[in-house]
Amino acid sequence: MKNITLLLIMALAILPVMGQEKELKKLTVESNHSTLQFSVPISSGITRVTGKFIEYDMEMDMDENLAPTRLQVTIQVNSIDTGIPGRDEHLLTADFFDSETYPEITFVSDTIQRTRRGYVATGQFTMKGVSKTLRIPLQKTGRDGKNTFGFTSRLSINRMDYGVGADFKHDSMDNFIGERIHIEIDFWTKKRKTPKKEEKE
């Protein structure tokens, strides 16, 4: 009888610890230690221009097996930075992003599936008012503690599909700006603050 009682006490002590590990995780990206950058070939690939977006929000949910189940990204177009202020100002005009009319670039996942190399988030990507289905590959790069997970992603999109710079013509060079934009995302997460309304529910 004593042995049974002891086993029950041990089981009850272990259960809370197991529950903590299997807790659903609602995470946000720590932008101070993350990068969302891009590059575009120039003059038929002779060189390339790189840039990044400074201001963005990225949320991720993870299930009890620590697999991502939802990814949502909102990028502020006005935060673009290619290192040359005059070029950045031009990119914000109607020739390219038209940030006054379309201030945000967004992605909302519909599904996230496991692959041999990690995961693929499939969802709606919207830029300059055009929405298309986009697949974003995700690879987990590490973990530190309960809520800090590192991820990396490499992909490319065709800017012409979204009308970005579709009518722009260089003064002296044909095909000056390449059509495919290469995107590099590296980020880590932290626990997302729960709104008070959700806490009460």
N, C-alpha and C positions, 0 to 999 in steps of 0.2 A: 504493500500500500504506500509506504514511504517512497519507494522508487518511482511509482506512478505519479505521485504528487510532485516529486522533483522534476520529472520529465515535463509535466504540464507547466511548471513555473519557467523552465528553460525555454519551452516553445513560445510562451507568452512574451518572454523577454526578447526573443529573436524576431518575432513578427513585426514590431515597429521599425526595426532596422531594414528588413526586407521591403517594407512599404515605402520607406524613404527612397530607396534605389529605383523602385518602379513608379515613382511619382511622375505624372505627365509634366513635361517641362515646357514652359512658355518663355522663350528667350528673345533677346533683341541683340543686334550687332553693336559691339563697342567700336564706334567709328574712329576713336583715337588710335586704335591699333589695327585698323583695317584699311584696305585700298580698293577702290573701284576705278580702274584705269582702262584706257583704250589706245589703239594705234591704227593709223591709216597709211597705206603706201602712197607715195607721191611720185608723179611723173613716171608712170609705168614701173614703179618699184625701185627706182634709182635710190630712193631714201624713204624715210617714213617720219611722220609727225606723231608724237605721243601726247596724251593729255589725261586728265582725270576729273571726276566730279567730287567736290569737297563735301557737299551737303546731301545726305540721303538717310532714309530710315529703312531698316531691314529687320523683319521679324521672322522667327522660325519656331515651330512647335515640334516637339519630339515625343515619341511614344514611350511606353514602358521598357522597350528594348533598345532605347536610345537611338532610334532611327527617325530621321526627319519626316514629318507628315504634312507640313504646310510651310510655304515660303512666300513672303510678300515684300515687295521692294517699291519704294517711292524715291525718285531722284529729282532734286531741284535743278532744272536746266541752267538757271542763272549762276550756278556754282561751278560751271565748267572752267577749267584752268589748263591751258596748253603752254603757259610760260610766256606768252606774248599778248599783252592786253588788247592791242588792236585787232589781232586775229580772234580773240575771244569775243570781242564786241561784234565782229562780223558774223561769227557763228550763231549769235543770238538773234540775228535779223531773220526776216522772211526768206532770205536766200538759203538758209539752212534750218535751224531749229524753230525759228519764230516763237521765241520764248514768251513774248507778250500774250500770244494767243494760246500757246500750249506750254505752260510753265513746268509741267511735270512729265517724267517718263516713269511708267509703272509696269510691274510684273506681279501677277497673282497666280499662284499655282492651282491647278485643278487636281493633279495627282503627283505623288512622288514614289517612284519605283526603285527597288534595289537592283543594282547591276553587278557585274563581276568586279568593276573598279570602284564602286561606290553607290551613287544614286543619280537619278535623272528626274528633275522637276519639270513637269509639262504644264503649261498654262498660257494665259493671255498676256502678251507683251504689247504695250501701247506707247507709241512715240509719234509726236506731231499729229495726233488725232487718228492715227491708223493702228488698229489692233490686229495682231496675228498670233497664231499659236507658236510658241517657242519652247524648245527643250534646253534646259540648263543642266549640264553635268555637274555633280558635286562629289568631291572627295574629302573625306574626313582626314585631317592632318594630325589630330591629337586632342588630348583632353587634359585639363588641369582643374581638379576639384569637381564640384557638383554641377556647375552651370557654365563652365568655360570650355567650349568646343571649338576647334579650329577647322575651317573648311577652305577649299580652293576650287576655282572653276575657270576653265578656259573654253571660249566659244567664239564664233564670229556671226555677224549678221550682214545683210546687204542693205546699205543705207537707202538705196533706190526704192526698196519695197515700202519705205515709209516716207518717201518724198523729201528726204533730207539732202539738200544740194542738188536736186534733180535737174534744175534749170540753170545751175551755175556754170559759167564758161570762163576759163582763164583767158587773160589778155593775149598770151602768146603761145600757150601749150595746149594741145588736145589731150584729153584723158588725164588731166593734171592730178585730180584726186581719185584714188582708187575707190571702187564700189564696196569692197568688203572691209568692214570694221572689225578688228580683232579686239576682243574684250578679255581682260584679266581681273578676276575678283579673288581677293584673299581676305578672309575675315575671321574674327573670333567673337564668341557670344558672351552675354551675361544675362542674369535673370531679369525678365521683363517685369516692370512694376505693374501690379494689378490695380485697375481703377477701383475706387471705393464702392461703386455700384456692384461690380463683380464680386467684391469681397463679401458684401451683404448677402448676395444670392448663394 
